[in-house]
């Protein structure tokens, strides 16, 4: 009677695709995100919560703009800029959009080279991304200065129309600019770790003591792409609408 | 069987660099197109439709390719896409609320004159 049943551990459980896989993953034990490292899963969940924050901002903007009886200032004219000649509508915002998209492109490639364990290229591409981000914040500072000093826009009033324009503008672009700034700081921090070879040598992290890995570059990338993603919505709803 | 579930080496994303360049170019074109909507003063419903189409396309490409969502399992995709989609309910609610506020303001301000 000493017979025991051998538990088979030779291969991992099959993971079906499609709907069946979705149900199976979510109803399974211990982890729902089967092939995703936890750092990445946590970043996704953080981004989901951030999505709600920006959704609420854009929603309040919609509500305020729909309910005001005073005409909304025309963003196309408010954000026009002239280089000597006639003012070009929204030109600075367009440049900022292209800069942010370019930074997303360099970040995507940094992630790719990260997984190829190409230390130099990853670090350089991340630095380029950070510089794009910094120039974006710089242009935003210029835009804010122009609006506050030259046009007299305040959170409670402005000479162009509905008073709510200022508060919505400063809140939404301010919060987004803050996200970009934080992203730039983290880009520099992660790029430094890449450059030092922390992820090749699996150097333990200062706070977490976990082994360093190029996964951090992808997690950083997720955040950065999200910042670009939010700008897509702000550009469409606030500047173009 | 082997390809089915190798949880051991937690997912290494390897895609040819061409995919990123293509999407990058596409995002540039789409941004230029949405800027053109403003530049050429397209108005009213055509304007709003174009803005929304370009916006959704851009957002889709960023999430799908740059954020690698396309290559994730459905468990993660649904967890990230469904909750924001439900925000649309909130949008509908606030549309009613805003219309009501606008209506009361119109009535109140005209009475005040």
Interface residues (C-beta under 8 A of the other chain):
Chain A: X11 X12 X13 X14 X15 X17 X18 X19 X21 X22 X25 X26 X32 X33 X34 X35 X36 X37 X41 X44 X47 X48 X51 X52 X55 X59 X62 X63 X64 X66 X67 X68 X69 X76 X89 X90 X94 X97 X98 X101 X102 X104 X105 X107 X108 X109 X111 X112 X115 X116 X215 X218 X221 X222 X225 X226 X228 X229 X232 X233 X235 X236 X239 X240 X241
Chain B: X1 X2 X4 X5 X6 X7 X8 X10 X11 X12 X13 X14 X15 X17 X20 X21 X23 X24 X27 X28 X31 X34 X35 X37 X38 X39 X47 X48 X51 X52 X54 X55 X58 X59 X62 X63 X65 X66 X67 X68 X72 X73 X74 X75 X76 X78 X79 X80 X83 X84 X87 X90 X91 X94 X95 X97 X98 X99 X101 X102 X105 X106 X109
